[in-house]
């Protein structure tokens, strides 16, 4: 090969001139590296492209091959290496740059990882099998055409389709059951028939074998079960798809509940979440309804929530936050378990035992007691939302215990919502707007709790909300579930994206509604919420609340008020003396300066490349001049080098311009 021959020839020439053999070998190796490696490295730096040693080596070999093919005849004719060395390096560098650009376009860095492929082959095979199983389940329940983007057939009723969807999700296992339960709370996205059907999904599975549970406990606690607990019930009190709960007693005699994650669940959930994400992406690409529902965003939010549910440390923090917020308000109407943090880990959660039966299995016999308990639960949740900013986001009957003394207790804090003060104010404004039937205030509140599109017609939205208020909020009209259905349809029609925090609030309220109806059939949660909002407004306008609010605002404004007289004095003096001016700095933002700098740099590089190209052509066209060898003139050699440099600069400019600015 030419580059080997060049290196060898250089070494032999040193030896023939009387040099030592070591010097000859070193010279040959140096020339070899210079001609093969250096052009590829310089080309990579000039392009600014990421490339590893393999790509650089391949680009160097290809560049040298091109250089050898083009310059070998010249080298044989002249017999002189030194004059052609610069051309050889230049052609090799340009060839290497072309190869690097081609590889970056066709095979981006990181796209091909042979070692990663080998390591993840088993995972990919398992995912493919699971994906096929999910598709078979969907096809068996008549949902196959919808996965391919087809619309509902005219003869298929929504009731039948909703039932088949529920059965398919139930057969899909843990992740898909959780997904269906989430969908059952999104009345803003799904018709009522789907919401009602999906609410029937059950998350009940046989308990895991004790040997697996014991191994999980030993790994989570870092000690044998007997070292931590005086006694431990091997038969679980309840078993769900993600975890199961056992009764135990600490060595000090305290009765506790131990929540243990089922073995192998994280891997199964991660595999299914990947499938859910892929299905959401396919449906968003192929169907208008998938894009309209925002399936990609829903899948991402669901994945985040489910991963948090798998980490019991998150639930421990949530439980502590809800309990401390209630204690700060002096509210003990609804009990919250006490966390034993020293025994709680990522997969094991230990809390105080709360006696009672879940509302899913028992309800108060006294109707009046049921109504009072329903009112207490609603007020507690609304206080958590409006006052604390942290609330139980999944208050279904199975997560609420009816204690022997008739009070309620909240369980399972794996799903907790958090809402910041500004959104709490917006929610309060929404409740008051609904209570007063004010469409203007309702529009402002809606725009605060949603992401609005840029082209929204606010006047048309105001007229639609006026019709909504006249239909549902006028005198003599009572709020009902249909009111929220119309409101959610209105939000969807105007493409208002409900913020995730607010969606969690509505999801929690919708879940609680089914619980309250079990406690007190006919309980009007909407009317009770309006009463709560009115009471909150009275509290906020009370003397103590007004005094506290004024004090807080004054404390916040005090630093500004202290600086205000001095600033006004300086402004007045500058205005009187004619020194008042406005200083406007263009490109004050570093990002703007960087963008402009990159644009100017690209233009300069383009002009330099074009100039060098014309200069090289001009030198190639010149006659006479000094001779480097018998067949090569100095002007021609300089012109060829300038053309190579011009081509390299233009290639870099085109490559950089085709990539988006960071």
C-alpha positions, 0 to 999 in steps of 0.5 A: 500500500502506498502509505506503507511504502511511503513510510518505508521509503523514508526510513530506507532513505535515512539508512542509505544516507548513513543513518542508524537503523533505529532512526530509520524505523522511527522516521518511517513510523512517523511518516506513516502516522503523519500520513494516515492518522493526522489527516483524519484527526485534523479533519474531525477537529475541523468538522467538529463531529464526534467520532471514536477511534474506529471511525477515525481509523476507518476515515484515515484508511479511506482518505489515504486510499484516495490519496494513493489512487490520485497521487501514486502516478505523480510520485512515480513520475517525479520520484520525489516525496517531499514536494508531494507530501503536502498534497498527500496529506491534504487529499487524505484529510479531505477524503477522511472528512468526506467519510466522517460526514457520510458516516455521521449522516448515515450512522449517527454516533451511538446508533451502532453499538455492537457490544450493547446489542449483544448485552441487550439481546435477551432483553430485546427478545423478551420485549418482542415476546411480550409485545406479541402477547399484548398484540394477541390479547388486543386482537382476541378482544377485537382491538386489533384494527384500532392498533393499526389506526382504523376508526370505530366501525359504524356498527360497533357500539361504544358499550361493547368496545368499552367492555372489550377494552376493559377485558383486554387491559385486565388480561394484560397484567399489572401495568395495563390494569394500572393504565386502565385505572388511570384512564377511568379518572380522565373524564376530560378525555374519554366518554362516560361509557368508557370511564364507567367500564374502566372503573370496574378494573380490579388489581387483585392477584394471588399472594407471592410465595413466602420464600420469595417474600422472605428473600425480599424482606431480608434484602430490603431490611438488611437483616433476617425477619426475626431480627427486626420483628418479634412476629410476622404473619406469613399470610398477607392481609391483601395482595395486589399486583405490585405489593402485598401487605402483612401484619407484624409486631416489633420487638417493643410490642408495636403492631405494624403493617409491612408492605412488601414489593412483589419480586420481579415487578420492576423488570416487568413494569419497565418492559410493559412501560416500554410497550405502552410508550411504543403503542402510544407513539404508533397511535399518535402517528397513525390516528387523529384521535391519538394525537387529539388525546395526547397519548404520548404525553399521557404515556410519559406521565403514566410512566413517571407515576408508576415508577414513583409507585414502585419506589416505596421511599416516595410513598414514605415521603408522601405519607409524612408530608400529608400527616405533617400538613394535617397536624399543622392545621390541627386536623385529626378528623381523618387518620394517617398511619405513622411511618417507621422510617428506620425500617422502610426502604425502596421495596419495604414500607413499615407503618403503624397498624390501623384497625378497621375495614375498607370502604370497599367491603363495609359502609356505615349502617347509619345513613346519617353517619354515612352522610357526615363521614362523606362530608368529612372526607370531602372537606379533608381532601379539599383542605389538602388541595386548597390549604396544604398543597399536598393531597391523596390522589387515589382515594378509592374505597380500598384506600379508605378504612372505616375504623371501629369508632366510626372515623376514617383513615387514609391508606396507600400514599403511592399516588399523591398530588402536589399543587403550588400556591399560584395554582391553588389560588387559580383553583380557588378562583375556579370554584368561586367562578362556578359558585357565582356563575360568572363566565368572565371569572371562569374564563380567567380561571380556566386560562390560569390552570391550562396551557393555552394555544397561541391562536385561541379566540378568547371572545369565542371562549367567553361566549361558550362559557356564557352559554355553559353558565346559563345552562348549568349555573343559572338560578334554579339549576343544580350542578351535576356530573353532566356539568363537568362533562360539558366543561371538559368537552369545552376545554377539549374543543378549545385545545386547552391542555389541562396541567398535570397537577390540575388533572391530578386534582380532578382525578382525585375528586372523580375517584372520591365521588364514587367513594362518597356515593357508597357512603351516602347514596345521593350525596351531591359532591358538587353542591358540597364543594360549592358550599366549601368554596363559599365558606373558604371565601368567608374565612379569607374575608374574616378579620383575622385572615385579612390581617394575616394576609395584609401582614404577609404582603407588607413584610414582602413589600417592606424592602421595596418601600424602603428603597423607593424614596431614594430611587425616586430622589435619584430619578428626579435629580437626573430628570432635573439635570437632564441626565436621564436616559435609557440604556438599551443593550443589544444582544444582552443575552449570552444565547443571542450573542452565541447565535449571532457569533455562529452565524457570522462565523459561518459566513466568514468561513464560507467567504474564506473558502470561496476566496481560497478556491478562486486563488487556487484556480488563479495559481493553477492557471499561471504559466512559468514560475519556479519548478519544484521538480521536472514535472511540477511547478511551484504555482501549480503545487500551491494552487492544488494545496489552496484548492484542497484547503478551500474544499475542506473549509466549504465542506465544514461550512456546509456540514455545520450549517446543516446541523441545528444550532444549540 
